[in-house]
Structures are given as structure tokens and as C-alpha cells.
Amino acid sequence: MGYRLNSRSGTEREFRDMVERCNAVGVRIYVDAIVNHMAKHTKDDRYSFPEVPFGIHDFNVPKGRCPSGDGWVSDYYQAENVRNCDLEGLNDLYFGPDNDYHTREIIVGYLNRLLEMGVAGFRIDAAKHMWPADLKDIVDRLKKTIWGTKPYIYQEVIDRTGIEAVRAAEYFDIGSVTEFKYGDEVFGIGTASKAAVWYSGFGEQWGLMPDKKALVFIDNHDNQRNHGGGGNVLTHKTPYEYKKAVAFMLAWDYGVTRVMSSYAFLDSDQGPPSDASGNTHSPTINADTTCGGGWMCEHRWRQIRNMACFRNAAKGLPVQNWWDNGRNQIAFSRGSRAFFALNNEPHVLSRTLQTGLPAGVYCDVITGDPTISGCTGHSVVVDSAGLAWLEIYPGEDPMIALHVGAKAGSGGGRCRA
């Protein structure tokens, strides 16, 4: 175990090639960096990691810094336990001066090497289990990206109750923070278990963290398996509810949004599609551009893919022109560039609404794409006053999403931001 870039997913050369090819077409790579701990093992030399190298002086438990008897994290109301003990038995790294900051220098070197390869930033795994001052010191020592900017940092901090010893706000000075309460709340939109009318002021006033600090998502690799941060979680296994929740997330004006892309699994410890030697299989691409070969690729589902275009078109614009029927039908614009409507009731939504959009014929990107001659899905006419007649039926896609990059006749099969 170490910080080499060879894994079941490929070699270091292949990783570098992927980053370079993605950067060339405007896709940025963010690495999930595990820097709080090393792997758990039960040998007599459990603190020996010669590939790094790390030894017994580089870990909190053998230094006597963990207050629990067995060395494991067991009390989330005690910060020393959460940050100095072994999470699920994973060997917790020490970042203080007693080892001449050896662990810090190793981690900084690892992350800077990735930045030199063209990586744009990092998700910091288990940031909740690190002292904020230690993590800030690491982040402050990072180089700039190849574009001359600071790397984008977002930190995994599960803070649902606000009463544990570790609080998400302690990490705001370092970077963005995962807002796990967001998915809990948008669960109500996906399942129609909470009246959509209540979401008119969704965001900070619901007790969520500040908009500029929040990294939001409907599910992630842990909670879709009922692991860390499990709860009311929608996943690809309930696609009807899931697509509604993700579409609302991408339409709404709050936080930095993260879209999940998964593989199918039955066992929560099951790895990705692979050969007999454990090497990961690449996905196959179906005729409709979705994935096969055991990969779900939610980011390729039309309703999610096209809502990413919607979000780009609406970037920086506030929610305006809110409308609701007092229950489970809502609509709103994002300034004058995008419009979204949701029907979470068992009967049709039929009425004229203010879209905020310039006059024109728009493709509903939930049901299709713009083409050279029109739309593959439904089209909506917006008049000179911004008004449009809408009909949204309950069923597979009870939503409409319009934006200025997807007018009828504007494209060759894909929306544009």
C-alpha cells in the first residue's frame, strides 16, 4: 500500500493519458484522495508501509493519542476520538511535529505530483477525521493547477445533526464541504413524499450550509450502499424517483452539484465489472449513448445529461417566476435563460406560465434533444411576454426543462449550454 498510481483501473501512464485527453476537451479530473489513514491489516507489523514509507511513528494510535481502549473511532461526541483513532480499524495518520512532519510532506508530494499531471483538484476522503489545522496546512502547501489557479478542494464531512463534536463549519476555510442533508431533503421531491410547494425557499434557510461552501448530491458511492452517510437515499435502482431528484438538483440554485456515475451491484462490497484477474472492464456504449457491460453511467441518461446543459445555461442566475398550485406542482425560471417545471401529482398540469425566457420555440430537454430541424422530444412555444402553455402528464418524465441553449433547430442531437 502506497501512493503509486497503478491499480486495477490501469497504469500511471494510462492515468496521465486520461487526464490529458479529458483536459483537451474541457473535462477536468478531480482525484478522490485518501490522506487520513492507511489500510487496515492484522500482521505484527501493522504500522509498516514500506512502499511510502510509513512506520510506527507515523500513526496516532501507537503514539497514545487515541482515547479509546481498542484504538477505534467509537464516540462521535469527542473530537479526539473522531480525529485520533482508527476509523473502522484503518490506521490513522499523525500529522504533527514528532516525526518531522514526515506524513505531511509525503501527502503534499503525492497531491502536487497529481497537480503537475493536470489534475484540477481533490475530494478529501474522511476529512471529518482530520484536524482542520492539519488539513489546511496540507492544502496551503499545494501548487497551483496547470491553468494557474488554486486546486478545487471539497471535503467529506458528514454533519447531519449539528450536535456531534465535529462540525462542517470547521472546514469552510479550507474548501467546499459535502452537504449530506441536501440529498435527505431532495428525497422528498423524488418520492413526492414532501409537498413540492415547500421547496420555494430551499437552501440555507432549511438549515443547510452556506451556498458557496456546499457540495451537493443525491447519492454517492458510500450512501448508495448504505455505508457512510446512509439514510434516505435515492439511487439508480429507483430510476423514476432518482431522475426527478437529480433534475431538480441541477435546476435549483444552490451549491456545487455532483452527479453520480455507478456500476450495477448486488452486494455492497462488490467491485466494478472486471475480468478473472480483477482488472476493471471498460463500459460498452449502447446505440442511445447509455452504458452497458454492468455500468449504469447515470451521467449519460438523457434526463440527467441534458440537465447538466441546463445548469450551465443558468449559471449565476437566481430563481425567479416561482409558481405552485399549493401542493405538488411547481415551476420556476433561472433568470431569463432557463425554466423548469415539475408535476408530482397523479393528474396533468395544464396551464399558461411565465417562463422568463425570450420568445422562441424551445426543446424540452427532459424528453429529447434539439436537432437541425426541430426537437426529438416535446417542444414549447414561448411568446413575446415570456408566457408558455404547458402540459405535463404524470408518467415516466413528469417534468419540463427549457433553456436558451436548446431552441428548436439549434443543434445536431445534443443540447448546448
TORRO-185451 format. One record per residue: x, y, z of N, C-alpha, C, CB in turn. Coordinates in steps of 0.001 Angstrom, whole numbers, plus 500000, padded with zeros to 6 digits. Glycine has a CB too. Layout:
BEGIN
XYZXYZXYZXYZ ...
***
This chain:
BEGIN
500826498809500000500000500000500000500870501255500000499060499998501208 500570502152499066501325503391498974500599504386498103502722503134498431 501359505274497476500753506318496652501132506176495186501163507688497158 501401504943494784501634504679493367500314504794492595502267503273493167 500404505028491315499198505231490505498918504039489596499333506496489666 499294502867490043498965501648489318497915500888490120500237500768489073 496805500543489477495702499891490175494952498996489218494753500925490799 493865498394489705493026497556488846492405498356487707491928496894489668 492399499696487834491814500532486780492816500888485690491251501802487380 494105500638485916495088500954484890496425501364485474494572502046484003 497320501772484592498676502148484977498801503656485143499680501648483943 499934504088485687500183505524485799500185506181484424501517505785486513 500775505516483438500792506080482092499373506259481559501604505184481148 498521505280481801497137505370481337496376506457482090496429504021481501 496671506612483378496035507685484141496424509045483574496423507596485627 497715509239483346498178510519482798497553510780481429499718510536482690 497475509758480600496877509896479273495409510296479376497014508587478486 494677509678480319493273510023480517493120511492480905492649509126481591 493938511937481856493851513328482306494118514280481146494847513592483452 495132513996480357495484514882479242494390514912478194496797514442478605 493814513745477868492745513712476861491492514419477358492411512266476483 491172514251478635489999514928479196490205516444479217489709514413480620 491381516889479650491661518325479674491551518941478289493047518583480244 491948518181477261491940518702475895490534519016475399492596517711474961 489510518374475991488125518630475567487316519305476677487444517314475151 488016519928477637487336520735478642486743519965479801486274521497478003 487156518716479998486685517920481125487794517869482172486271516480480670 487499518319483376488504518369484431488404517135485336488343519655485261 489539516686485827489619515494486666489881515899488115490728514537486159 489061515380489027489224515605490462489475514256491125487966516315491080 490591514132491813491001512860492402490408512697493798492534512763492460 489903511506494074489425511159495415490665510756496220488331509985495379 491132511647497086492397511447497793492154510931499207493197512754497839 492720509784499514492607509199500856493886509535501603492369507636500800 493811510529502482495007511020503174494876510964504696495298512442502746 493724510553505206493538510469506658494169509215507256492059510500506993 494205508132506480494592506843507049495244505954506005493381506139507648 495810504879506467496302503811505599495425502575505818497817503492505887 495686501534505038494864500338505090494991499616506433495243499402503960 493941498904506743493923498078507954494534496711507633492465497920508507 495445496240508485495870494850508381496258494353509761497048494694507384 496339493051509929496447492464511271497792491800511538495354491455511470 498756492037510687500076491453510902500759492129512090500946491583509628 501824491503512562502578492076513675503144493447513315503710491135514087 503436493630512031503988494913511563502895495772510938505125494679510541 501758495862511604500585496526511022500833497990510703499413496415511959 501872498597511289502172500006511009503334500166510030502492500738512306 503675499103509338504770499163508374504221499238506954505696497941508527 504513500336506275504102500535504883505331500965504092502947501601504764 506187500012503734507478500341503115507373501008501757508289499109502976 506237500859501058506095501497499746506024503011499860504854500978499037 505723503558501079505589505016501203506951505701501391504666505360502383 507719505524502467507460504603503571506807505303504766508759503942504008 505933504562505482505406504950506780505753503850507778503861505196506717 506000504259509025506276503309510092505496503641511336507751503274510403 505804502975512421505021503075513648504958504494514201505592502157514689 505972505320513924505992506684514461505093507640513669507418507215514469 504461507130512608503636507978511738502142507825512001503923507658510291 501770507145513097500356506862513352499958507274514761500061505378513140 498705507710514895498215508257516159498061507214517265496899508930515931 497535506050516945497249505071517999498510504628518737496553503857517405 499577504195518054500775503792518815501443504952519541501778503148517888 501110506185519163501637507339519888500830507636521150501648508563518984 499744506885521375498929507094522556497999508288522469499801507249523728 497710508745521260496873509932521080495388509591520985497303510681519835 495050508316520887493648507898520789493119507562522177493496506679519839 491995508177522586491477507942523937490681506657524114490625509078524330 490359505945523040489553504728523197490448503531523495488713504462521928 489900502572524217490680501425524637491146500544523501489896500619525579 490312500384522479490676499486521379491307500208520204489465498741520907 491427501553520294492063502318519216491139502673518068493211501555518682 489862502332518173488916502590517089488097503843517380487987501381516884 487621504497516314486653505583516454485361504986517000486408506321515084 484909505516518150483721504940518790482815505983519427484139503946519835 483271507242519507482491508274520197482499509559519375483054508536521621 481408509793518630481348510965517755481038512257518510480306510747516682 480977512181519821480796513381520635482101513787521323479698513151521681 483198513182520881484518513514521396485459513695520210485043512409522373 485930514916520002486734515226518819488022514414518770487063516707518787 488676514200519922489929513450519932489702512012519474490554513467521333 488570511449519830488262510093519398488038510039517897487036509566520131 487301511005517380486984511024515951488238511251515106485946512113515651 489159512067515597490284512509514764491613511830515068490456513970514915 491717511123516178492983510487516529492913508969516582493450511000517845 491724508412516370491568506955516439491359506374515039490381506576517361 491391505062514959491307504368513676489854504217513234491980502991513767 489515504791512109488176504680511536487994503272510976487949505754510426 487061502505511560486831501115511157488134500306511159486187501069509763 489050500667512034490307499943512143491378500380511170490058498515511958 491085501389510328492072501897509359493102502741510096491379502734508229 494362502482509848495448503101510606495491504613510403496783502489510205 495215505375511471495059506826511417496421507519511442494190507316512586 496668508349510445497972509022510314498105510205511269498177509501508877 499313510398511752499675511519512626500354512596511780500614511049513795 499940513872511953500474514949511111501225516020511906499348515597510341 501638515718513126502310516706513959503816516728513791501985516458515380 504514517422514692505959517636514559506819516475515052506344518868515301 506232515510515765507045514468516394507750513554515397506186513640517294 507347513570514145508047512784513121508598513705512033507099511726512499 508929514953512435509458515963511494508505516202510324510833515523510958 507219516102510603506178516339509585506345515421508369506208517806509131 506855514231508617507099513291507517505818512958506759507728512009508049 504732512660507491503478512289506822502945513444505989502423511854507852 503028514662506543502559515826505793503327515980504487502696517097506637 504623515836504542505436516022503340505135514953502298506923516001503694 504888513723502744504542512654501806503228512972501100504441511299502539 502213513384501873500893513678501299500965514865500356499868513954502408 501647515931500750501788517115499889502492516734498591502573518240500619 503530515920498681504229515497497473503352514689496540505440514697497838 502536513805497118501608512984496330500591513858495595500878511976497239 499977514786496302498959515636495684499569516579494655498222516440496750 500728517126494938501375518027493977501781517296492707502598518684494606 502173516037492840502508515249491647501283515099490754503054513857492045 500122514897491357498887514795490578498543516122489914497729514340491469 498760517236490624498502518544490031499414518788488840498688519649491070 500658518359488921501587518515487796501139517714486581502993518087488206 500405516625486808499880515810485712498662516441485049499522514431486218 498100517480485671496944518136485077495648517942485819496771517666483711 495705517341487014494506517206487842494055518591488304494775516275489066 492732518785488432492187520106488749491864520297490225490950520343487944 491870519223491008491540519361492418491306518014493058490321520238492596 490768518048494284490665516829495069489391516775495910491869516698495961 488829515575496032487891515252497093488724514665498219486757514255496610 488638515250499394489386514759500539488509513777501309489851515932501453 488829512505501202488071511466501874488253511573503387488500510079501374 487171511338504137487215511279505601487846512516506228487974510054506041 487595513684505647488145514926506211487657515147507637487763516129505336 486485514658507943485925514769509293486854514172510340484567514083509359 487676513223509931488551512515510858489959513110510899488624511051510478 490118514295510313491389515008510368491198516325511119491944515264508938 492201516763511856492146518074512491492175519133511398493327518272513500 491253520107511423491207521116510356492542521824510151490140522142510665 493277522096511215494562522789511068495553521941510287495144523141512442 495549520618510516496449519732509765496082519719508286496399518299510334 494779519613508000494337519559506610494590520896505914492843519191506533 494343521994506595494583523311505999496065523492505678494101524431506945 496923523011506547498357523122506303498748522357505045499151522603507509 498160521182504841498430520403503629497940521153502394497758519014503711 496696521638502438496111522322501282496867523610500957494632522634501542 497298524335501983498030525577501754499364525339501065498254526296503064 499894524132501135501185523822500531501063523275499110501920522828501390 499830523175498606499642522639497268500027523658496201498200522202497076 500557523156495102500881524004493962499597524427493249501830523269492987 499726525357492336498600525732491503498408524687490412498810527133490893 497243524699489811496971523790488697497743524245487464495451523723488395 497694523444486413498395523808485173497774525032484515498383522636484194 496571525450485002495924526662484475496249527884485329494401526468484403 497088527701486344497481528821487199496476529163488277497715530019486367 495540528265488563494512528504489580494764527614490792493095528245489005 494123527953491909494180527071493062493366525812492765493654527788494337 493817524647493209493005523438493003491690523535493765493779522180493446 490637523014493160489338522981493828489352521851494845488172522797492801 489006522170496082489010521211497175487597521031497704489957521664498299 487136519787497784485919519546498553486146518372499492484711519276497617 485574518496500693485923517635501810484725516817502281486472518465502958 484952515536502508483885514689503017483759514892504526484153513198502679 482713515601504918482397515809506334480908515516506504482760517284506810 480591514430507177479187514064507395478724514740508677479000512501507478 477868515756508525477370516526509674475870516700509490478097517927509802 475122515665509815473675515701509616472936516343510785473154514302509397 473420516112512003472651516511513180473059517860513745472787515475514244 474299518269513534474787519521514097475082519450515580473800520596513851 475046518249516167475291518137517608476505517266517927474063517571518300 477156516714516905478371515941517158479534516887517438478698515017515957 480653516311517883481824517125518226482432517796516998482877516265518916 482377517133515849482961517673514623481864518318513784483689516562513815 482081519568513412481084520329512658481624520676511274480688521616513418 480743520678510289481146521001508916481765522385508821479951520908507979 481251523337509608481724524724509523483211524853509842480924525604510468 483768523902510570485188523964510905486072523850509668485540522865511892 485508523382508549486290523110507347486035524116506228485989521723506851 485172525111506476484817526052505424486015526857504931483746526988505916 486982527148505799488141527935505392489080527152504476488898528409506616 488900525852504394489796525012503589489260524834502176489988523643504251 487939524677502042487338524449500731485866524125500879488060523318499989 485280523591499838483884523183499880483739521948500771483351522897498454 482497521709501216482220520599502128480977519861501630482021521109503600 480993518550501743479848517745501330478642518026502237480208516241501357 477518518373501627476286518650502380475374517434502282475562519936501839 475515516522503240474753515280503213473265515515503466475304514312504242 472909516595504142471481516855504404470729517189503125471321518001505409 471445517646502112470797518030500853470044516849500237471840518567499857 470736515719500068470084514547499491468935514042500332471078513450499302 469063514171501676467964513781502557466698514562502236468353513993504020 466861515853501973465703516714501725465142516529500315466082518174501940 466008516425499314465528516290497933464931514905497697466674516548496935 465190513981498583464488512696498590462974512924498512464849511880499864 462486513959499186461059514259499189460514514682497841460781515323500176 461355515318497013460960515671495641460886514407494788461961516692495016 461909513562494893461937512361494070460789511425494348463218511639494271 460461511252495624459405510309496006458034510949496119459750509663497309 457954512275495975456707513032496168456169512850497578455648512596495147 457067512550498534456649512351499910456590513655500703457582511387500587 457109514732500117457007516064500719456451516996499658458401516576501257 455465517807500011454835518693499034455863519617498389453727519518499697 455891519647497068456885520427496338456779521916496635456740520192494851 455593522375497049455402523794497343456382524274498412453961524053497796 456786523391499331457662523796500422459081524110499955457702522715501469 459439523726498735460812523915498264461060525299497664461143522860497241 460109526204497796460264527537497195461436528306497795458983528342497371 461807528035499027462947528711499641464057527752500000462511529455500870 464180526660499248465106525592499601466556526073499611464954524434498635 467262525760500679468667526147500786469063526421502219468946527367499937 469769527521502431470327527831503744469247527952504818471126529117503674 468065528486504447467025528664505462466415527343505913465936529566504930 466774526249505256466371524917505701467403524336506677466193523978504488 468390525113507037469440524618507918470609524011507180468879523613508851 470665524190505862471801523706505092472961524691505210471410523497503612 474154524245504894475337525087504995475298526202503944476612524242504833 476152527228504077476142528329503106476308527836501675477246529323503432 475544528432500785475528528059499377476927527951498785474723529059498592 477788528909499083479115528962498463480054527888498990479733530320498687 479673527192500049480532526157500619480022524738500364480670526379502098 478819524616499831478154523312499763478478522552498481476658523492499876 478904521315498631479000520350497533477806519416497717480401519553497534 476865519425496761475598518714496953475458517556495974474419519674496794 474653516574496369474488515354495581473251514625496068475746514441495679 472745513744495221471606512910495606472105511608496240470706512609494376 473157511033495672473767509841496253475256509865495968473119508544495694 476003509045496700477414508863496380477770507390496535478315509749497286 479036507058496319479442505659496297479244504978497646480889505550495879 479235505739498734479026505165500060477548504995500391479687506032501109 476804506106500347475433506005500861474496505233499936474874507384501091 474870505055498652474024504200497824474179502725498220474369504391496335 475189502426499019475394501081499577475030501027501058476851500641499384 474426502100501559474074502222502972475315502181503865473107501109503372 476437502674503314477651502827504098477657504248504658478936502540503236 478849504884504769478970506187505407477945507196504921480337506728505183 477178507729505843476191508734505481474921508168504892476782509682504524 474642506891505114473407506309504609472182506959505243473392504810504863 471035506779504648469810507387505154468733507319504095470052508842505583 468001508426503905467025508494502824467768508763501524465950509595503095 468101507717500805468966507837499637468272507270498407470304507120499877 468177508074497353467703507606496059468905507236495205466831508681495355 468787506154494423469878505698493571469330505249492223470659504553494247 470225504785491366469838504281490054468895503093490143471062503897489270 468781502486491332467907501330491485466430501726491513468263500577492754 466140503014491710464771503541491604464801504697490603464214504017493017 464915504386489314465207505429488314464153506518488189465385504797486990 462887506194488341461840507208488207462011508306489245460454506570488340 462134507927490502462308508905491571463676509590491475462148508228492942 464671508817491100466045509329491044466185510441490000467024508187490727 465616510237488820465726511238487753465057512548488153465103510709486458 463938512473488847463284513702489314464165514450490310461926513376489958 464745513715491244465574514354492267466814514998491653465987513333493329 467483514293490748468692514847490123468331516037489241469426513766489291 467228515946488511466808517065487658466539518313488491465552516688486854 465836518153489624465594519304490495466907519869491025464678518912491664 467817518999491437469115519457491939469841520313490904469985518259492329 469847519864489665470562520589488614469824521856488185470772519686487409 468515521894488401467749523089488046467819524158489126466302522722487786 467927523756490388467847524674491512469157525422491706467479523924492781 469063526578492329470227527450492520470791527281493931469847528931492267 471584526225494123472225526032495432473402525087495274471215525477496483 474553525506495769475716524646495875476360524272494553475344523424496581 477462523549494691478119522911493543477560521502493445479700522900493692 477004521157492294476309519874492151477258518781491677475137520009491174 477057517592492234477838516423491832476884515342491365478734515908492997 477110514827490159476287513761489585477024512436489752475968514039488075 476327511436490235476906510110490430476926509334489121476125509332491497 477952508478488947478006507550487822478466506204488368478965508068486683 477620505202488247477794503961489015477985502740488124476598503740489918 478233501628488796478086500323488180477043499528488970479454499568488129 476461498537488342475443497724488999476079496848490074474696496855487969 475359496630491164475867495759492220474699495138492980476790496543493185 474953493963493514474012493293494399474537493302495817473751491860493935 475813493006495977476489493019497262477150494379497448477533491870497361 477022494970498630477552496317498839479072496371498790477075496854500160 479742495230498898481200495186498786481663494758497400481771494246499824 480726494617496479481046494146495132481839495207494372479758493786494363 482900494769493696483713495682492908483123495929491534485113495146492773 483794496745490727483289497061489385483401495865488446484051498250488800 482734495924487291482857494841486312484326494590485987482071495178485022 484749493340486053486173493046485896486380491642485348486904493203487232 487623491371484945487970490040484459488395489152485629489095490120483401 488810487936485319489150486967486361490335487399487205489442485631485741 491161488297486667492332488787487406492038490059488179493483489031486455 490785490547488107490406491748488854490609493041488104491169491808490112 491031492972486836491209494198486054489850494749485630492097493933484810 489636496035485835488340496655485570488025496683484080488308498070486133 486819496252483730486348496332482347485887497751482027485201495327482102 486155498219480826485567499472480356484092499245480048486318500007479100 483270500291480144481860500136479763481714499978478263481037501334480240 480655499341477854480252499372476453479248500508476294479641497993475992 479163501069475087478265502193474831477143501732473904479037503397474211 475911501873474384474745501462473612474424502465472509473541501290474529 473518502077471625473150502937470495472576504271470950472145502229469606 471911504306472116471338505560472611472318506334473498470059505274473388 473587505935473479474715506544474200474742506196475683474669508043474046 473796505389476191473889504918477568474907503778477633472495504455478098 475182503310478851476232502317479046475682500905479182477046502662480265 476534499940478856476263498539479094477467497905479772475925497811477779 477467496585479824478594495882480411478659495981481913479848496393479841 477504496167482561477472496257484015477620497662484566478535495412484576 477788498645483704477935500039484134476606500762483987479037500760483317 476256501595485004474999502339484970475151503672484249474488502571486383 476276504371484480476556505649483795475372506605483846476935505395482341 474896506909485053473751507811485185473981509145484480473449508057486652 475234509574484387475531510860483736475196510828482251477006511223483923 474979509646481684474611509534480271473098509401480062475316508342479652 472336509254481130470877509232480963470437510585480420470148508905482318 469562510555479421469159511802478750468687512858479732468058511525477742 467864512476480686467278513441481609468343514093482499466220512761482474 469421513378482782470492513921483613471524514637482759471158512809484427 471942514021481675472905514635480758472434516018480309473129513733479536 471176516101479906470678517373479391470460518411480488469388517152478645 470199517955481712470071518922482807471424519529483182469442518252484034 472518518863482847473832519485483028473965520686482097474971518462482763 473451520559480855473428521700479937472559522825480513472900521268478542 471420522449481064470515523419481692471261524189482773469268522711482291 471980523469483633472664524136484747473731525099484239473298523099485685 474450524699483210475460525600482641474807526851482064476275524879481549 473671526681481404472978527839480825472491528791481900471801527384479972 472100528242483061471517529052484143472552529572485133470486528241484887 473796529253484933474836529562485919474821531035486336476206529202485360 474813531251487647474889532603488191473584533355488245475834533380487409 472504532749487770471209533440487727470295532935488838470533533245486353 469520533820489447468685533427490585467406532723490159468337534640491411 466780532065491113465444531515490898464444532670490855465067530486492019 463644532693489815462607533719489650461339533063489116463085534859488690 460270533857489050458998533407488470458496532098489094459153533227486964 458653531994490425458159530793491100456645530702490971458570530793492586 456149529508490679454719529221490654454487527870491315454162529234489196 453374527731492045452961526421492543451445526402492635453609526105493928 450905525219492715449449525065492849449046524855494301448953523889491998 449976525138495218449700524960496625449971523561497129448303525313496898 450368522675496193450590521282496611451860520743495946449359520388496249 451698519966494902452832519209494362453122519505492894452579517740494526 452731520668492434453106521129491100453843522454491255451849521281490167 455052522546490697455865523756490840456513524105489507456945523570491935 456911525363489395457676525811488232458490527034488652456731526144487011 459617527250487988460443528436488258461403528646487091461233528283489604 461854529881486959462869530192485957464197530432486651462462531425485112 465270530378485889466576530832486348466904532068485516467692529700486206 466510533225486076466658534466485332465895534390484031468129534769485069 466553534798482947465925534788481625466558533748480710466021536167480985 467219532719481308467938531760480477467455530313480612469384531819480808 466657530013481627466238528629481804464933528570482593467334527817482516 464180527483482406462882527313483054462662525828483331461731527893482171 462122525523484545461900524139484946460524524017485585463004523657485923 459827522933485283458528522663485894458430521185486240457371523081484952 457776520886487372457640519520487861456199519262488260458586519263489051 455675518143487810454329517722488183454435516453489033453438517479486914 454312516603490342454395515458491248453017515001491701455249515803492458 452018515201490836450649514793491149450159513791490108449705516024491205 449136513008490415448687511949489507447790512426488378447967510911490281 447667513740488202446874514258487093447675515329486358445519514830487597 447234515681485158448004516558484279448103517982484823447379516582482897 449246518605484594449425520038484838449208520731483499450861520369485448 448145521514483379447810522212482133447542523671482449446578521564481429 448436524552482019448198525968482245449285526791481558448151526280483755 449017528100481462449997529046480941450825529587482092449307530199480171 452160529564481934453057530025482986454098530981482432453739528843483663 454603531838483314455670532756482954457005532011483023455673534004483889 457696531915481898458963531175481830460175532068482050459086530483480491 459999533395481854461135534286481928462024534263480704461934533955483109 461723533403479730462586533216478559462242534189477432462476531782478052 463211534491476567462898535237475347461969534430474449464188535601474588 461274535107473573460350534433472659461099533421471793459618535463471770 460425532313471481461024531302470626460383529953470834462506531210470876 460841528985470061460396527609470196461542526822470832459971526998468806 461260526225471991462292525554472776462058524052472809462330526113474198 463150523295472847463070521851473037463053521547474530464258521127472338 462125520701474941462130520202476316463253519177476420460733519574476717 464321519506477168465491518632477200465304517415478092466687519405477660 464192517347478819463878516137479562463469515023478606462765516403480587 462677515360477599462150514336476684462958514174475413460741514663476320 463900515076475133464657514942473894465745515983473745463736515023472728 466224516099472518467341516975472180466976517884471008468591516148471844 467650519014470902467461519839469705468126519205468498468016521248469927 467510519378467338468086518905466082468206520085465122467220517764465459 468710519820463950468836520874462937467462521401462521469594520345461704 466464520521462535465134520911462055464101521104463156464633519886461103 464406520686464387463402520802465441463864520193466746462120520150465008 463060519239467274463373518595468549463038517106468444462585519264469726 463805516272469121463465514848469161462402514561470205464706514012469444 462215515472471161461173515336472172460122516405472009461765515400473567 459508516813473118458461517829473067459081519209472795457650517844474393 458288520073472191458684521464472001457675522367472700458789521816470488 458147523546473106457319524512473832457496525872473184457692524563475350 456377526544472913456406527880472306456313528931473414455238528057471271 457278529840473448457275530960474393456971532230473615458645531079475154 455970533010474068455594534217473322456447535410473742454105534537473533 456157536565473190456970537760473409456921538257474851456517538859472485 455912537808475623455810538181477036456454537152477952454358538363477422 457045536104477378457668535055478174456724533969478632458310535649479349 455483534018478156454470533052478579454467531816477685453089533700478574 454142530668478272454059529423477504452958528551478065455404528668477522 452240527877477159451236526900477566451945525569477790450093526765476494 451743524994478976452414523748479333451404522650479613453317523953480548 451751521449479220451005520253479592452022519204480049450122519722478392 451969518881481340452898517897481895452079516764482485453840518535482973 452225515597481882451437514442482297452217513610483317451053513579481074 451518512998484276452199512046485154452658510853484333451272511590486315 453770510295484713454290509176483942455799509127484048453862509276482478 456436508670482990457879508426483039458677509687483335458345507831481732 458328510799482688459087512041482850458137513204483144459930512338481581 457688513362484381456702514403484703457347515772484929455911514004485941 458200516174483987458943517430484108459089518062482743460329517199484749 459358519363482745459760520087481542460945520958481902458585520943480959 461957520979481035463128521830481242463489522498479927464331521011481795 463516523822479960463840524617478770465016525524479082462614525452478299 465863525761478081466922526756478272467370527304476928468122526145479027 468051528426476972468373529169475753469354528441474850468934530512476110 470053527425475356470959526656474518470298525509473804472071526138475331 468982525352473957468282524215473356467009524675472668467957523156474417 467143525646471765465997526044470955465796525053469811466187527476470405 464564524917469368464270524014468263465080524411467039462767524017467939 465723523419466420466526523669465241467929524181465511465833524625464389 468341524158466797469633524770467136470803523807467153469537525419468461 470547522494467000471659521588467166471533520303466423471843521298468561 472599519520466520472668518244465838472529517078466791473953518133465086 471562517135467687471282515996468540471668516153469968471942514838468022 472326517248470342472698517469471746472414518918472116474201517124471992 472092519140473382471876520495473846473221521193474021471075520502475164 473198522506474042474388523313474272474103524257475435474798524107472985 475122524515476242474941525421477387474765526851476893476148525332478362 
***
